[in-house]
Amino acid sequence: MSLVNDPVGSGLVASLARPGGNVTGLTIMAPDLMAKRLELLKEVVPKVSRVALLQNPDNPASAAQLREAEAAARALRVPPQTLEARNPQEIEGAFAAMIRERAGALLLLSDAIFFTQRRQIAELAAKGRLPSIMGTFFYPDAGGLMAYGPNFLDLESGIGRIAVGMARQGYDLQLTRYNERGWRATFYMTGMEHSPTSATGTGWERTPWHATQRAAWEALRKAVDT
């Protein structure tokens, strides 16, 4: 689930609190980060007069991301230009429209197609002199300008091992990103509703790895004390 932006909208699980079936895991669902990415673009290009928002309309997670991005654009008084692309050919067409409409920057909504085509996107952005930002840290490695978002390799490695170990002990993990306070990791007893009163261990830290460590330690300490 860590590579799925919206497990519920994609139909993989019934809800994040009660996934159902044999599915569990972590998700990079974070539409609120659209505002932060746009703020970073505005810092790089203070006089930007129009920002292009590139989305894949076939992605169920795009709707929430687009709402956040458009709201952030209005708050920053930067008119948005919403464009769609489902494949490499449509990405080419979207960039042609950006240049034609004189967009001054590009915010890419999270999507597997854009991740796969990040090198193509980075080259087109450089060719069109468009400062751009994506949610994956692989984007600058491909030649893109900026990236801001969770490191999903953390979710796949150390955090994943803690989550699996705790699941064997009867715990579910919920990991949430907050702009100001960092990351909150919370463990719940499997099958219990995810609410503050049912939490068995919670940790706030600047990184998801450290938050998960702290939450696991608190949950296990409480189990020993009882």
TAKA-V655261 format. One record per helix or strand of 2 or more residues. SS is the DSSP state (2 for helix, 1 for strand). FROM is the first residue (numbers start at 1). TO is the last residue. If there is no record, write none. Layout:
ss->SS from->FROM to->TO
ss->SS from->FROM to->TO
//
This chain:
ss->2 from->33 to->44
ss->1 from->50 to->55
ss->2 from->62 to->75
ss->1 from->79 to->84
ss->2 from->88 to->100
ss->1 from->105 to->108
ss->2 from->112 to->116
ss->2 from->118 to->127
ss->1 from->131 to->134
ss->2 from->138 to->141
ss->1 from->146 to->147
ss->2 from->152 to->156
ss->2 from->158 to->168
ss->1 from->171 to->178
ss->1 from->182 to->189
ss->2 from->196 to->198
ss->1 from->199 to->205
ss->2 from->208 to->225
//
